Amino acid sequence: MVLENRDRVFPSEDIVAQDGYHVSIDTGESRLRQLGYKQELNRSLSVISNFAFCFAIISVLQGITTLYSQGLNYGGPISMIYGWLIAGFFTMFVGLSMAEICSSYPTSGGLYYWSAKLAGPQWAPFASWLTCWFNMVGQSTLVLHWANTTSVDFSLAQVIQVIILLSTGGKNGGGYLCSKYVLICIYGGILFIHGVINLLPIKLLSVLGKIAAAWNVIGVFVLMILIPTVTTKRASVEFISNHFNTDNGVGIQSKPYIFVLGLLMSNYTLDGYDASVHLVEETKNADRNGPKGIISAIVVSFIVGWGYLLGITFAVTDIPHLLNPDKDAGGYAAAQLFYDAFKSRYGSGVGGIICFGVAGVAVFFCGMGTITNNSRMVYAFSRDGAMPYSSVWHKLNKNEVPVNAVWLSVCISFCMALTSLLSSVAFESMVSIATVRINISYAIPIFYRVTVAHKSFTRGPFNLGCYGTVVGWIAVLWVATITILFSLPVEYPITRDTFNYTPAAIGGLIVLVVSWWILDARYWFKGPVTNIDTTIRTN
């Protein structure tokens, strides 16, 4: 008799051997075999390690510090403090829905595999194809992560640039300001270092992930207490809770419009929790621990991020000064804030430079994690034949690391940053594009979960029960809302230099990926391809 189990979730961690003894097995590995895949990666990450990687990639120090200027410019304290609460609230709905699906389908392919399973046999290849490549063309998983790596590591290059500027006297003191060509070289060096680190065994990367998580938590608490304590001028509680900055210099006076644009900082920071998903084939008991990694990373990031925002914003007393490109930090608000805080008390901004460096280390760890994330995505896609030259990108080294996938991610991320040499505005739009794309990639499988697979979805150990559909719909509607909002113009009048490239990038790339499907891919891409026999034969 042949028994098909591919979509059945086994609740037990034990199996009965032929001699009658119970043998403990990893439930994540067992489920992976049921889904049709060999255990090829080293499954040694604990739930703490999975959380640490995810938390380090979300990195509130990275997101808030590098986009603090955006938050101050569009609304200021109200938009940042209350916007964080709104974004965090709805992000939890998206995270809960993803955690439920992850528990049922714990594979490194994650989102695109989920879409294939949830869309039904007839639409599975197309749904999988869209989710697999929509980030490359505007909406989903792979190139979005490359864009995310680009934005993170390029942000680190900018952090280094500002540290060099302040260390050499600041802009007012004739400090050294890197040219765009020097900046791109710094960025390339950072990417190379991250590539080398990601060739290490997953156990060593796990240690670095825990260090990164600890650095983010400790760094947040140090900065949120130290900066407002050191500064000689502090904002009042009334300023923090009531001040709304409309003096943005971009021709936008509508408060609701400004508030919406200010939400970008919060949403960009609270993205990236799908990192837990892409590491599930290296996580013990992933059908349980993968969802725990997603939810815990969102909750902890939300709490410490809000505390960090409150803490440093208490040191804000002059928003135009912080955003002024002619001041010491060249308009980099967070750096100017830290620098001024120490200079006001000690007559020297060295302490502020060091504090800014603390945030820079967090950005470094975040970039390291995004390369790990990217390489696992490439590995999963190529395993299913979804990429050109799949056999090349699927190759593992002696440490069971997808080495070629690592270097592909590094190279693509470097090429994407070259847009900064042509147009700084076009590159700055990448933050908005990455935020929209990654959220759409989350929403696609959730949408299939609450529509096509509403009745057929097989729940895993972690599930939302009867609330799964309601939570899923709220998640989908939230993503649809921010997709529209973050595609709006960010400056008026609209010219070539002020145009928001998000809708153009997404729309144009959707045309490309759909055309590729119609003309070519539909003849050979059949969705995720299993590499083991998933049937169980009994006498």
PEHUUR-V377212 format. One record per residue. N is the residue number from 1. PHI is phi in whole degrees, -180 to 180 (NA if undefined). Layout:
[[N	PHI] [N	PHI]]
//
This chain:
[[1	NA] [2	-111] [3	-115] [4	-84] [5	-125] [6	-57] [7	-108] [8	-99] [9	-99] [10	-80] [11	-79] [12	-103] [13	-97] [14	-114] [15	-127] [16	-101] [17	-76] [18	-65] [19	-86] [20	95] [21	-81] [22	-86] [23	-117] [24	-73] [25	-128] [26	-80] [27	-67] [28	-66] [29	-66] [30	-62] [31	-67] [32	-61] [33	-66] [34	-63] [35	-80] [36	104] [37	-123] [38	-72] [39	-85] [40	-104] [41	-81] [42	-78] [43	-88] [44	-133] [45	-80] [46	-85] [47	-64] [48	-66] [49	-66] [50	-61] [51	-60] [52	-61] [53	-60] [54	-65] [55	-64] [56	-68] [57	-76] [58	-61] [59	44] [60	-63] [61	-63] [62	-68] [63	-66] [64	-69] [65	-64] [66	-78] [67	-111] [68	-63] [69	-61] [70	-61] [71	-64] [72	-67] [73	-69] [74	-107] [75	107] [76	74] [77	-53] [78	-62] [79	-64] [80	-79] [81	-68] [82	-79] [83	-63] [84	-62] [85	-64] [86	-65] [87	-62] [88	-64] [89	-61] [90	-77] [91	-61] [92	-63] [93	-64] [94	-64] [95	-63] [96	-63] [97	-64] [98	-66] [99	-63] [100	-64] [101	-69] [102	-60] [103	-63] [104	-83] [105	-127] [106	-82] [107	-123] [108	-64] [109	-62] [110	57] [111	-58] [112	-74] [113	-68] [114	-58] [115	-59] [116	-63] [117	-74] [118	-91] [119	-80] [120	92] [121	-56] [122	-68] [123	-103] [124	-55] [125	-60] [126	-66] [127	-63] [128	-65] [129	-62] [130	-61] [131	-69] [132	-67] [133	-116] [134	-65] [135	-74] [136	-75] [137	-117] [138	141] [139	-142] [140	-146] [141	-86] [142	-83] [143	-70] [144	-56] [145	-66] [146	-64] [147	-64] [148	-65] [149	-60] [150	-60] [151	-66] [152	-69] [153	-70] [154	-69] [155	-62] [156	-64] [157	-61] [158	-68] [159	-61] [160	-62] [161	-59] [162	-67] [163	-61] [164	-63] [165	-61] [166	-69] [167	-70] [168	-102] [169	116] [170	76] [171	-66] [172	-70] [173	-96] [174	76] [175	-65] [176	-79] [177	-109] [178	-63] [179	-75] [180	-65] [181	-78] [182	-66] [183	-62] [184	-69] [185	-70] [186	-61] [187	-60] [188	-62] [189	-64] [190	-63] [191	-60] [192	-62] [193	-61] [194	-64] [195	-63] [196	-62] [197	-60] [198	-77] [199	-88] [200	-72] [201	-59] [202	-61] [203	-65] [204	-72] [205	-63] [206	-62] [207	-63] [208	-64] [209	-64] [210	-68] [211	-62] [212	-62] [213	-63] [214	-63] [215	-63] [216	-63] [217	-67] [218	-64] [219	-61] [220	-60] [221	-68] [222	-64] [223	-71] [224	-68] [225	-95] [226	-70] [227	-62] [228	-69] [229	-75] [230	-74] [231	-63] [232	-89] [233	-124] [234	-121] [235	-76] [236	-83] [237	-62] [238	-63] [239	-64] [240	-63] [241	-93] [242	-124] [243	-77] [244	-123] [245	-85] [246	-108] [247	-87] [248	-101] [249	68] [250	-119] [251	79] [252	-116] [253	-115] [254	-67] [255	-64] [256	-59] [257	-64] [258	-62] [259	-61] [260	-60] [261	-65] [262	-69] [263	-68] [264	-59] [265	-58] [266	-67] [267	-68] [268	-62] [269	-66] [270	-87] [271	-96] [272	100] [273	-74] [274	-71] [275	-58] [276	-59] [277	-65] [278	-74] [279	-108] [280	-68] [281	-76] [282	-116] [283	-112] [284	-68] [285	46] [286	-65] [287	-66] [288	-105] [289	-80] [290	-61] [291	-59] [292	-62] [293	-62] [294	-61] [295	-68] [296	-65] [297	-65] [298	-65] [299	-63] [300	-65] [301	-63] [302	-61] [303	-68] [304	-70] [305	-67] [306	-65] [307	-62] [308	-64] [309	-60] [310	-61] [311	-60] [312	-74] [313	-71] [314	-67] [315	-94] [316	-90] [317	-127] [318	-143] [319	-64] [320	-57] [321	-63] [322	-66] [323	-94] [324	-71] [325	-67] [326	-93] [327	-83] [328	-54] [329	-89] [330	67] [331	93] [332	-82] [333	-58] [334	-63] [335	-64] [336	-64] [337	-63] [338	-65] [339	-63] [340	-66] [341	-59] [342	-75] [343	-67] [344	-67] [345	-99] [346	-110] [347	78] [348	-141] [349	-96] [350	-59] [351	-60] [352	-67] [353	-63] [354	-63] [355	-63] [356	-65] [357	-64] [358	-59] [359	-65] [360	-62] [361	-64] [362	-63] [363	-64] [364	-60] [365	-63] [366	-62] [367	-63] [368	-59] [369	-68] [370	-68] [371	-66] [372	-58] [373	-59] [374	-59] [375	-63] [376	-71] [377	-66] [378	-60] [379	-57] [380	-66] [381	-63] [382	-69] [383	-61] [384	-96] [385	72] [386	-90] [387	-125] [388	-60] [389	57] [390	-56] [391	-63] [392	-72] [393	-77] [394	-86] [395	-69] [396	-107] [397	-91] [398	-66] [399	-91] [400	60] [401	-115] [402	-73] [403	-61] [404	-68] [405	-66] [406	-62] [407	-72] [408	-63] [409	-62] [410	-63] [411	-66] [412	-63] [413	-63] [414	-66] [415	-63] [416	-66] [417	-74] [418	-64] [419	-62] [420	-66] [421	-75] [422	-94] [423	-156] [424	-67] [425	-66] [426	-62] [427	-70] [428	-62] [429	-66] [430	-62] [431	-62] [432	-65] [433	-62] [434	-63] [435	-64] [436	-65] [437	-63] [438	-67] [439	-70] [440	-66] [441	-64] [442	-70] [443	-76] [444	-60] [445	-66] [446	-64] [447	-61] [448	-64] [449	-62] [450	-94] [451	-118] [452	-59] [453	-99] [454	-54] [455	-99] [456	-93] [457	-60] [458	-95] [459	-74] [460	-94] [461	-57] [462	-99] [463	-151] [464	-98] [465	61] [466	-72] [467	-89] [468	-58] [469	-69] [470	-63] [471	-61] [472	-62] [473	-66] [474	-62] [475	-62] [476	-64] [477	-67] [478	-64] [479	-64] [480	-61] [481	-66] [482	-71] [483	-62] [484	-70] [485	-64] [486	-82] [487	-98] [488	-74] [489	-60] [490	-107] [491	-159] [492	-126] [493	-69] [494	-82] [495	-131] [496	-60] [497	-85] [498	-114] [499	-68] [500	-84] [501	-80] [502	-58] [503	-64] [504	-67] [505	-65] [506	-69] [507	-62] [508	-64] [509	-75] [510	-61] [511	-58] [512	-64] [513	-70] [514	-68] [515	-64] [516	-59] [517	-65] [518	-65] [519	-83] [520	-142] [521	-62] [522	-66] [523	-85] [524	-130] [525	-91] [526	-113] [527	95] [528	-54] [529	-112] [530	-73] [531	-121] [532	-141] [533	-80] [534	-96] [535	-90] [536	-115] [537	-102] [538	-126] [539	-75]]
//
